[in-house]
Amino acid sequence: MTTILETIDSPCDLKGLSASQLEQLASELRAKIIAVCAENGGHLAPSLGVVELTLALHRVFDSPTDKIIWDVGHQSYAHKLLTGRRDKFATLRTLGGISGFPKRCESPHDAYDTGHTSTSISAALGFAAARDLRGERNKVVAVIGDGSMTGGLAYEGLNHAGELNKDLVVILNDNEMSIAENVGALSNFLNRTVTSDFVHTIKKDLEGFLGGLDKIGHGVLKVAKRAEESLKSLFTPGMLFEAFGFEYIGPIDGHDIGRLTETFEKIKRFDDAVLIHVLTKKGKGYPPAEAKPALFHGVGPFEAETGKVLKGKGGAASYTGVFGEAIRKIAADDDRVIALTAAMPDGTGLTAFASDFPQRFFDVGIAEQHGVTFAAGLAAEGYRPVFAVYSSFLQRAYDQVFHDVCLQNLPVTFAIDRAGVVGSDGPTHHGLFDLSYLRHLPNMVVMAPKDENELQHMLKTAIDHDGPAALRYPRGNGYGISLDQAFQALPLGKSEMLREGNSGALLAVGSTVYPAREAAETLAADGLDFSVVNVRFIKPLDRDAIISLARATGTLVTVEENAVQGGFGTAVLELLEEEGIEGVKVLRLGYPDFYVEQGEQPELRAKFGLDAPGITERVRAFMRS
């Protein structure tokens, strides 16, 4: 039997569906999303929460002429299914498959590439301004979640949009949650809603009382009715958005397709800025995701029938977990240590720290810029803040790292998780640029551990250092090696020789050290005897060791999980130039000058020659050239 979903090839096919058919289609969309995410993993709960909203948007607005811009984009699975990608949906988030986020190259219905938060309003305003400059009349719609509203960029966009008062629709998808529980005064204000029954009862009681009085009471009742809209602002966040210059509508049920459709049809006739506040439930329609929305925000493969998450690589502890335990131990002996995160306490391993040291833990919300400058203020007052953040998210605060931390030489530690390729979230989430954008900043120390045990000692090194320090480590599990219980600061700028040889030297950074050592053993069987160096410090470089190896062997191979442009390999070339050393053959292994697609970590490392077999083959070819 043909399902309704199988008949939907574009949003135009929604126009003739009845109300009951739309409800059935919503169920089919959820079933498809759950089935594919169970196989591939993905952002399940956010996408389940906006199924009805997505249907109403595409039923009323005329994509791709009308532009729908999804903030972050992890809630766009129903959108993809309704816009011609149904047959490819099984490839979601796989190597060579469709992206888990909107991609302009994928479909004309994806108006704007997304992946990071709080960008939709600013981008949508740009679309609206461009439309007006061309004299066109299409609608522009930004869909933004309440979690994204903890990011300052959203308010910069609101402020400018309210001033320009363009024909712009902002839909606030309010599920009272992002990845973790939302934090901040604005979030508290946004969630200050009152049940309709409560407001209705007060209103009826007041009308009954005043109506029973003489004509003075009736006069008061008229005034009260005129003041009703003003009174509502005490119970809803409408006054906040109206202060920005938006017409505010809501809050309304985000799972009522009829109500959503009716509302969108009405505002489609507006020609100024309007904000529609919809209330949704994250994980809607799938009980395990409704019960644990944080777990199913971004989840790996799971059993669709039970919601049981399937375990990945077992045995060894994750780098994130080792970091979390290490900072907790260090903080127990040093009350200067403070931990910060940007809305990712669990994802960065700080949950236990927050429980043990609640007064020394701060979740700043989705506000990396503020988090860095806040840490700088703490450091200026004698504390040792550790900002745990994903590599790709720290990019958002580059100016603050430069201006507020490095320029003042303040002892802030950046614990940079998810360095290197991270998997199926793709180019917006890979951490392939931190070595390049951090190593050129004066005063900054940059290091990378070869394994989970060395991570502990590097964290101690960074916290003890009287200046800015960054340590970057990969997503996933370590090697299962024994963990030292006592932590020692490492000598600053000193590498570790792991294997000595005379054919050349493999200078490896962080997660590439073990593959490089394995490659060296394979190469030795070919008669190529390479030294292997655990670089440890990308800045300051172990200049003496690198210069000595360059002069002794004449061949250097640098290996890093970072873009080759401006990374560790570039630093080695700069060193050779500074020292006037000529005639040294240098091979730089890393990621090339384009954005790396989605795919599992082993797949991507193999594709770009950064696993042991890849390093081996590339060195062999280099030595033959």
C-alpha positions in Angstrom: 0.0 0.0 0.0 1.4 3.4 -1.0 1.9 5.8 1.9 1.2 9.5 1.7 4.9 10.2 2.1 5.7 8.2 -1.0 3.5 10.6 -3.0 5.3 13.8 -1.8 8.0 14.8 -4.2 7.9 18.6 -3.5 6.1 21.0 -1.1 3.5 21.6 -3.9 2.2 18.1 -3.2 1.0 19.2 0.3 -1.4 21.9 -1.0 -4.3 19.5 -1.7 -4.0 17.3 1.3 -6.9 17.2 3.8 -6.4 17.8 7.6 -6.6 14.0 8.3 -4.1 13.3 5.5 -1.7 15.9 7.0 -1.9 14.2 10.4 -1.2 10.8 8.7 1.7 12.3 6.9 3.1 13.7 10.2 3.1 10.1 11.6 4.8 8.8 8.5 7.5 11.4 8.6 8.2 10.6 12.3 8.4 6.9 11.5 10.8 7.5 8.6 13.0 9.8 10.7 13.1 7.3 13.6 14.0 4.4 11.3 16.9 6.2 9.6 18.3 7.7 12.8 18.2 4.3 14.4 20.5 3.1 11.7 22.7 6.1 11.1 22.4 8.2 14.3 21.4 11.8 14.1 19.6 14.7 15.6 16.4 12.8 16.3 14.7 14.8 19.1 14.9 18.2 17.4 13.6 16.9 14.1 10.7 15.0 15.7 9.7 18.2 17.5 9.1 20.3 14.4 7.2 17.8 12.1 3.9 19.7 12.2 5.6 23.0 12.1 7.5 21.9 8.9 4.3 20.7 7.3 2.5 23.9 8.0 5.4 26.0 6.7 5.6 24.1 3.4 1.8 24.0 3.0 1.5 27.8 3.3 4.8 29.2 1.9 6.1 28.6 -1.6 9.6 27.2 -1.2 12.0 27.7 -2.9 10.6 31.1 -4.0 9.9 31.8 -0.4 13.0 31.3 1.7 12.9 29.1 4.8 16.1 29.4 6.9 16.6 26.9 9.7 18.8 28.0 12.6 21.5 25.4 13.3 19.6 23.0 10.9 19.6 19.9 13.0 15.8 20.0 13.0 15.6 19.9 9.2 15.0 16.1 8.5 11.2 16.5 7.8 12.1 19.4 5.6 14.5 17.2 3.6 11.9 14.5 3.2 9.3 16.9 1.9 11.7 18.6 -0.6 12.7 15.8 -3.0 15.2 13.8 -0.9 12.9 11.0 0.3 14.7 8.4 -1.8 18.1 9.5 -0.5 17.1 9.9 3.1 18.6 6.5 4.1 22.0 7.9 3.3 21.6 10.7 5.9 25.0 11.7 7.5 26.9 8.9 5.7 30.0 9.3 3.5 28.7 10.4 0.1 25.2 10.7 1.4 23.0 13.7 2.2 23.9 16.0 5.0 22.3 16.2 8.4 22.1 20.0 7.9 20.7 22.2 5.1 23.1 22.5 2.2 22.6 24.8 -0.7 24.4 22.4 -3.1 21.9 19.7 -2.1 18.6 21.3 -3.0 17.2 24.7 -4.0 14.9 24.4 -1.0 17.9 24.7 1.3 18.3 28.5 1.1 21.3 28.7 3.4 24.0 26.4 4.8 23.8 26.0 8.5 25.4 24.0 11.3 26.1 26.5 14.0 23.6 28.3 16.1 22.0 31.8 16.3 22.6 32.7 12.6 19.1 32.5 11.1 17.8 35.9 11.8 20.8 37.8 10.5 20.9 35.6 7.4 17.2 36.0 6.8 17.4 39.8 7.1 20.1 39.6 4.4 17.8 37.7 2.2 14.9 40.2 2.9 17.1 43.2 2.1 18.3 41.6 -1.1 14.7 40.8 -2.1 13.8 44.5 -1.6 16.7 45.7 -3.5 15.6 43.6 -6.5 12.0 44.8 -6.1 10.6 41.3 -5.5 7.8 40.1 -3.2 8.7 36.7 -1.8 8.5 35.9 1.9 11.6 35.1 4.1 11.1 32.9 7.1 13.7 32.2 9.9 13.0 29.3 12.2 15.0 29.6 15.4 14.9 27.6 18.6 14.8 28.9 22.2 18.3 27.4 22.8 19.7 29.5 19.9 18.2 32.6 21.6 20.9 32.3 24.3 23.4 33.4 21.6 24.1 37.1 21.3 24.1 37.0 17.4 20.3 36.3 17.5 19.7 39.6 19.3 22.0 41.5 17.0 19.9 40.2 14.2 16.7 41.1 16.0 17.9 44.6 16.7 18.8 45.4 13.1 15.7 43.7 11.7 13.4 45.7 14.0 15.1 48.9 12.9 14.8 48.1 9.2 11.2 46.6 9.7 11.6 44.5 6.6 8.9 42.0 5.5 10.4 39.2 7.6 8.9 36.3 9.6 10.8 34.9 12.6 9.4 31.7 14.1 10.6 31.0 17.6 10.4 27.3 18.2 10.2 27.1 21.9 10.7 23.6 23.5 12.5 25.0 26.6 15.6 23.1 25.8 18.6 23.1 23.5 21.2 20.3 23.9 21.3 20.8 27.7 18.9 22.8 29.8 18.9 26.4 28.7 20.5 28.9 31.0 20.4 32.7 31.5 18.0 35.4 32.4 16.6 35.7 28.8 15.8 32.0 28.8 14.0 32.3 32.1 12.0 35.3 30.8 11.2 33.4 27.6 9.8 30.5 29.5 7.6 32.7 31.8 4.3 31.6 30.3 1.1 30.9 32.1 -1.4 28.2 31.2 -4.3 29.2 29.2 -6.7 27.8 31.8 -5.1 30.1 34.5 -5.4 33.2 32.4 -8.9 32.2 31.2 -10.1 31.7 34.8 -8.8 35.0 36.0 -10.4 36.8 33.1 -13.8 35.2 33.6 -13.8 35.8 37.3 -12.9 39.5 36.8 -15.5 39.9 34.1 -18.2 38.3 36.3 -17.3 40.6 39.3 -17.2 43.8 37.3 -20.3 42.9 35.3 -22.3 42.5 38.5 -21.6 46.1 39.5 -23.3 49.2 38.4 -22.4 51.2 35.3 -19.1 52.2 36.9 -18.2 48.5 36.9 -19.2 48.2 33.3 -16.9 51.2 32.5 -14.1 49.6 34.3 -14.7 46.4 32.3 -14.4 48.3 29.0 -11.1 49.7 30.2 -10.0 46.3 31.3 -10.8 44.8 27.9 -8.8 47.5 26.1 -5.9 46.8 28.5 -6.1 43.1 27.9 -3.2 43.1 25.4 -1.0 45.1 27.8 -1.9 42.6 30.6 -0.9 39.7 28.4 2.6 41.1 28.2 3.0 40.3 31.9 2.5 36.6 31.2 4.3 36.2 27.9 7.6 37.4 26.4 5.8 39.4 23.7 7.0 42.7 25.2 10.6 41.7 24.7 10.2 41.1 20.9 7.9 44.1 20.5 10.6 46.2 22.0 12.8 45.0 19.1 10.2 46.3 16.7 8.5 43.0 15.9 4.8 42.2 15.8 4.4 39.4 18.3 2.0 36.5 17.9 1.7 33.6 20.3 2.5 31.5 22.0 0.6 28.9 20.0 0.6 25.1 19.9 3.4 24.0 17.6 1.8 20.6 17.0 -1.6 21.9 15.9 -1.2 21.8 12.1 -4.6 23.6 11.6 -3.7 26.4 14.0 -0.3 26.8 12.5 -1.6 26.9 9.0 -4.2 29.5 9.8 -1.7 31.7 11.6 0.8 31.5 8.7 -1.9 32.3 6.1 -2.8 35.4 8.1 0.8 36.7 8.6 1.6 35.9 5.0 -0.3 39.1 4.2 1.8 41.2 6.5 4.6 43.3 5.1 6.5 44.1 8.2 8.6 42.2 10.8 6.6 39.6 12.7 7.6 37.0 15.3 5.5 33.9 15.9 6.1 32.1 19.1 5.3 28.3 18.9 5.5 25.8 21.7 6.7 22.3 20.8 7.9 19.2 22.5 11.3 17.9 21.7 11.2 14.3 20.6 7.4 14.5 20.0 5.8 11.2 19.0 8.7 8.9 20.2 8.4 8.1 23.9 12.1 7.4 24.5 13.1 10.8 22.9 10.3 12.6 24.8 11.6 11.1 28.1 15.3 11.8 27.4 15.4 14.7 24.9 19.1 15.5 25.7 20.2 11.9 25.0 18.3 11.9 21.7 19.3 15.4 20.7 22.3 14.0 18.8 22.3 10.2 19.2 24.2 7.3 17.7 22.5 4.2 16.3 19.8 2.8 18.6 17.0 0.1 18.7 14.0 1.8 17.2 11.6 -0.4 19.1 13.0 0.2 22.6 15.1 3.4 22.2 18.1 1.5 23.6 21.2 3.2 22.4 23.7 0.8 20.8 27.1 0.9 22.4 30.0 2.0 20.2 33.7 1.1 20.8 34.0 -0.4 24.2 36.7 -0.7 26.8 38.8 2.4 26.8 37.6 5.6 28.4 36.8 8.5 26.1 39.1 11.5 26.0 36.2 13.7 27.2 35.6 11.4 30.2 39.3 11.4 31.1 39.4 15.2 30.9 36.4 15.5 33.1 37.9 13.2 35.8 41.3 14.9 35.6 39.9 18.4 36.0 37.8 17.3 39.0 41.0 15.8 40.6 43.0 18.9 40.0 40.3 21.2 41.3 40.1 19.2 44.5 43.7 20.3 45.3 43.5 23.8 43.7 40.6 26.0 44.6 41.6 28.5 41.9 40.4 26.1 39.2 37.1 27.0 37.6 35.4 25.1 34.8 33.3 26.8 32.1 31.2 25.4 29.2 29.0 26.9 26.6 25.8 24.9 27.0 27.6 21.6 26.8 28.2 20.4 30.4 27.7 16.7 29.5 29.3 16.9 26.1 32.5 18.4 27.5 32.7 16.0 30.4 32.0 18.6 33.2 28.9 17.1 34.8 30.8 15.5 37.7 32.8 18.8 38.2 29.5 20.7 38.3 28.2 18.4 41.0 31.3 18.4 43.1 32.1 22.2 42.8 28.8 24.0 41.9 30.2 27.3 43.0 33.2 26.9 40.6 31.2 25.8 37.6 29.6 28.1 35.0 27.5 27.3 32.0 27.4 30.5 30.0 24.8 29.3 27.4 25.4 29.3 23.7 27.7 32.3 24.1 31.3 31.3 23.4 32.4 34.9 23.0 31.1 35.8 26.4 32.5 32.6 27.8 36.1 33.5 26.7 35.9 37.1 28.0 34.2 35.9 31.3 37.1 33.5 31.7 39.6 36.4 31.1 38.0 38.4 33.9 38.3 35.4 36.3 41.9 34.9 35.3 42.7 38.6 35.9 41.5 38.2 39.4 43.8 35.3 40.2 41.7 32.2 39.2 42.6 29.5 36.7 39.6 29.1 34.5 39.3 26.1 32.1 37.0 26.7 29.2 35.9 23.3 27.8 34.7 23.8 24.3 34.5 22.0 21.0 37.1 23.0 18.4 34.6 24.2 15.8 32.7 26.2 18.4 35.8 28.0 19.7 36.1 29.5 16.3 33.2 31.7 17.1 35.2 33.5 19.8 38.5 34.1 17.9 38.6 37.8 18.6 38.1 37.3 22.3 40.9 34.7 22.5 43.2 37.2 20.8 42.1 40.4 22.5 40.9 39.4 26.0 43.2 36.5 26.8 46.4 36.4 24.7 46.9 40.2 24.5 46.8 40.4 28.3 48.7 37.1 28.7 46.1 35.7 31.1 46.2 32.1 32.4 43.1 30.8 30.7 43.1 27.1 29.7 41.2 26.1 26.6 40.3 22.4 26.7 39.5 21.8 23.0 37.4 18.7 22.5 36.5 17.2 19.1 39.7 18.3 17.5 40.3 16.6 14.1 37.5 15.0 12.2 34.4 14.3 14.3 32.2 12.1 12.0 28.8 12.4 10.5 28.0 16.0 11.4 30.4 17.1 8.7 32.3 20.3 7.8 30.5 22.6 10.3 31.6 20.4 13.2 35.1 19.0 12.2 37.8 20.6 14.3 40.4 21.0 11.6 41.6 24.6 12.0 42.4 25.2 15.7 46.2 24.6 15.3 46.1 27.2 12.5 44.1 29.8 14.2 45.7 29.5 17.6 49.4 28.9 17.0 50.1 32.4 15.5 48.7 34.2 18.6 51.5 35.6 20.8 51.7 34.2 24.3 49.6 31.1 23.4 50.8 27.6 24.2 49.3 24.9 22.0 49.7 21.2 22.8 48.1 17.9 21.8 48.3 14.6 23.7 49.2 11.3 22.0 46.8 9.4 24.3 44.4 9.7 27.2 47.1 9.5 29.9 49.2 12.3 28.4 46.0 14.4 28.3 45.9 14.4 32.1 49.5 15.7 32.4 48.9 18.3 29.7 45.9 19.6 31.6 48.1 20.0 34.6 50.7 21.7 32.5 48.2 24.2 31.1 46.6 25.1 34.4 50.0 25.6 36.0 51.2 27.8 33.1 51.2 31.5 33.8 49.6 32.4 30.5 47.1 31.2 27.9 47.3 27.5 27.0 45.3 25.3 24.7 45.2 21.5 24.6 43.3 19.8 21.8 42.1 16.2 21.8 39.9 14.1 19.5 36.4 12.8 19.8 36.1 9.2 20.9 37.8 6.7 23.0 41.5 6.5 24.0 43.7 3.5 23.7 42.9 1.9 27.0 46.3 2.5 28.5 46.9 2.8 32.2 46.1 6.2 33.7 48.6 7.8 36.1 47.0 8.9 39.4 49.5 11.7 40.0 49.8 14.4 37.4 53.0 16.2 36.5 53.5 19.3 34.4 55.5 18.6 31.2 58.6 20.6 30.3 57.3 23.4 28.1 58.1 22.9 24.4 59.8 19.5 24.7 58.9 16.6 22.5 59.2 12.9 23.1 61.3 10.6 21.0 59.4 7.3 20.5 61.6 5.6 17.9 65.0 6.4 16.4 65.9 5.9 12.8 68.2 7.3 10.1 66.0 7.5 7.0 64.0 10.4 8.2 61.7 11.5 11.0 57.9 11.3 11.4 56.9 14.3 13.5 53.4 13.5 14.7 50.8 15.5 16.5 48.2 14.2 19.0 45.9 11.5 17.5 48.3 10.8 14.7 51.2 9.6 16.9 50.1 6.0 17.3 49.3 5.6 13.6 52.7 7.2 12.7 54.5 4.8 15.0 52.7 1.8 13.4 53.5 3.2 10.0 57.2 3.4 11.0 57.3 -0.3 11.9 55.8 -1.2 8.5 58.3 1.1 6.7 61.1 -0.5 8.6 60.3 -3.8 6.9 60.9 -2.0 3.6 64.3 -0.8 4.7 63.1 2.7 5.5 64.2 3.4 9.1 62.2 6.4 10.4 62.4 8.1 13.8 59.0 8.8 15.4 58.5 11.9 17.5 55.6 12.7 19.7 55.7 16.5 19.1 53.5 17.3 22.1 53.9 21.1 21.7 52.8 22.8 18.5 53.8 26.0 20.1 56.4 26.5 21.4 58.1 24.0 19.0 60.9 21.8 20.2 63.3 23.7 17.9 66.4 21.9 18.9 65.0 18.4 18.3 63.5 19.3 15.0 66.7 21.0 13.7 68.8 18.1 14.9 66.6 15.6 13.0 66.5 17.8 9.9 70.3 18.0 9.8 70.9 14.4 10.6 68.4 12.7 8.2 67.5 15.4 5.6 63.9 14.2 5.6 61.0 15.3 7.7 57.3 14.1 7.6 54.8 16.1 9.6 51.5 14.4 10.5 48.5 16.2 12.0 44.7 16.1 12.1 44.4 19.7 11.1 44.4 21.6 7.8 47.9 21.6 6.3 47.6 25.3 5.6 49.0 27.2 8.6 49.2 24.1 10.8 52.0 22.2 12.5 53.7 21.3 9.2 53.8 25.0 8.2 55.4 25.8 11.5 58.2 23.3 10.7 58.7 24.9 7.3 58.9 28.3 9.0 61.5 27.0 11.5 63.7 25.6 8.7 63.5 29.0 6.9 64.3 30.9 10.1 67.3 28.8 10.8 68.5 28.9 7.2 68.5 25.1 6.8 68.4 24.2 3.2 68.1 20.9 1.3 65.7 19.2 3.7 62.8 17.3 2.1 59.6 17.9 3.9 56.2 16.1 3.5 53.3 17.6 5.2 50.4 15.2 6.0 47.1 16.7 7.0 43.7 17.7 5.6 43.7 19.6 2.3 42.5 23.0 1.4 38.7 22.3 1.3 36.0 21.5 3.7 36.0 17.8 4.6 32.7 16.1 4.1 30.8 14.0 6.6 31.7 10.4 7.3 32.9 8.2 10.2 36.3 9.1 11.7 38.0 5.9 10.4 36.6 6.4 6.9 37.8 10.0 6.7 41.2 9.3 8.1 41.6 6.5 5.6 40.4 8.6 2.7 42.9 11.3 3.4 45.8 9.1 4.3 46.0 9.8 8.0 45.6 6.3 9.3 48.6 3.9 9.6 48.3 2.4 6.1 47.8 5.8 4.6 50.8 7.3 6.2 52.8 4.3 5.1 51.8 4.6 1.5 52.3 8.4 1.3 55.8 8.1 2.9 56.8 5.3 0.5 55.7 7.5 -2.5 57.5 10.5 -1.1 60.7 8.6 -0.7 60.5 7.3 -4.3 60.0 10.8 -5.7 
